[in-house]
Amino acid sequence: MSRRSGKDEELITVTRLNGSEFVINAEMIETIEAAPDTIITLTNKSKFVVCEGVEEIVRRVVQYKRRLRATNFGEDLNDPEFTN
């Protein structure tokens, strides 16, 4: 069993309103709000307005957390639970 580590595992991809994609550290997200655009606020108070809805950002963070758990506890990353 190989244990992966690194910053890449903490990142989720999101899209700016101009269509450009960037990655954000899922562990740094403090709040996600719809006002009406989706605004992600990080723990350092940086704010990002993104195209994805609140539910989609939450889904991506949950998926990240599942991958993290799988990595830490040796679970099968090919299991559909970790890829959906």
Residue, then its C-alpha position, 0 to 999 in steps of 0.5 A: m500500500s502506497r500512501r500518497s501525500g502532497k498539496d495536489e490532494e488538497l485541491i479542487t478545480v473551480t471556474r472563474l466567471n470569465g471561464s478560466e479554471f483554477v484550483i483551490n485548497a479544499e482545506m482552506i474553505e471557510t464558507i461558500e455562499a450564493a449571493p447570487d453568484t457563488i462566493i468561496t471565502l477562505t480561512n485567510k479571508s480571500k474571496f473567489v467568485v466562481c461559476e459552480g453552484v454551492e451544491e457542486i462545490v460541496r460535492r467536490v469537497v466531500q469527494y476530496k474528503r472521501r479520497l483523503r479518507a481512502t488514502n489514509f485508511g488504505e481503502d480502494l480508490n477505484d471504489p465508486e464511492f470515491t469517484n462520484 
